[in-house]
Amino acid sequence: MSGYSTPTWRDWAITLGVVAAAVGAIVVLARRLGSAHPLVFLTGIAALLFALVSWHAARSAYRCPRCGAEFRLNAWQDFCSPNMVTSKYVCCPRCGKRSVMEVLTRSGHDGTNIS
């Protein structure tokens, strides 16, 4: 699958920026809504988490170390699978074996990584 590559420092910086923005939004929500409107606060946290996981699932793929298959996960699979920063423990759809899979980043049509 030629549309995926090993993440670069730029990819990691983008990911760190997105996570930092999500944490910042949580802090703002906590200050403005935390004690006065706890249900609204929790709904906001859930929405941010859903957006973050969906973004990650859309731009990431995984490579099986056993058979070499490259594949993507949907947002629910991405959320439920144990994450180890540069890898994830998932089941390969080709060989059916569970293993620690290398994280890949989706690339653009011109060969550059997209975010």
N, C-alpha and C positions, 0 to 999 in steps of 0.2 A: 504494500500500500504506500505509494509514493507521496501521499499527502501528509505524512507525519514525520517528525524528526525529533531528535533529542532536544530538550529545552535548553535555551541559551540563557546567559545572564540577563538579557533583556526580558525574556519570558518570566524569569523569576522575579525581576523588579516589578513588572506589571502585576503579577500575582500578589506580591507584597503590598503594592499600592492599593489594589482592590480590597484586600483583607483589612488594611489600615483604614480605608474609607468606611468599610462596614463597621469596624470597631468604633470609629468616630461617630457614626450614625447611632450606634447603640448608646454611647455616652450621652449624646444629645437627647435621645429619647428618654433615657433614664432621668436626666436632669429636669426635663420638661413634663414628663408624664408618669414617671416611676411610681411615686407615692399617691398622686391624685387620681390617676386612671390606670390601675394595674392591668386591666383586661386589654385596653388599647395598647399599653406598653408591650405586653406579651404578644399581641397580634403583630405589632411592628417588628418585633424580634423574629417571629416566625416568617414574616414576609422577607426580611433581610436574609435570613438563612436560606430560604427557598431560592431567592435570586442568586445568592453566592454559589450554591450547589449547582443550579441550572447553568450558570456561566461556566463553572469548572467542567461540567459534563460536556458542554458544547465545544470546548476548545481542547479537550484532552482525549488521548487514546492510550492504549496499553499494548505492550509486546510480551507475548508468552515466551519464557525462557526455554520451554520444552520443545514447542513445535514452530516457534517464530511467527505465529499469527499476530496480526495487528488488528485491534478492534476497539470500539467505543462502548461506553456504558450509558444507560439512560440516567436521568437525574436521581431516581430512586435507588438504583444499584450503586451509583456513585456515593450517595449519602450513607447507605448501609454497609459499605465495604470498609474494612479497616485501612486507614491511611497511614503511610510512613514517610511523608513528605515527598520523596523522590520515587516512591513505589506504592503499590497498593496490592493487598491480598484479595484476589478474585479468582473465579473459575473461568478458564479459557473456553470459549464457545466452540472452538475447533476440536481440541483434544479432550475436553471435559475434565481436565486436571486443575485442582486448586493450587495456586502458587503465588509467590510475590512477583508481581509484574512491573516492569519498567514503565514509568510515565513518559508519554510522548506528547508533543504539541502539534496541533493541526497547522499545516503550512498553507500560505496563500498560493495563488496560481503562478506568481512570478518567482516562487522559491523562497520568499521571505515568510517569516512566522507572522501569524495574525493574532490579534488579541480579542 
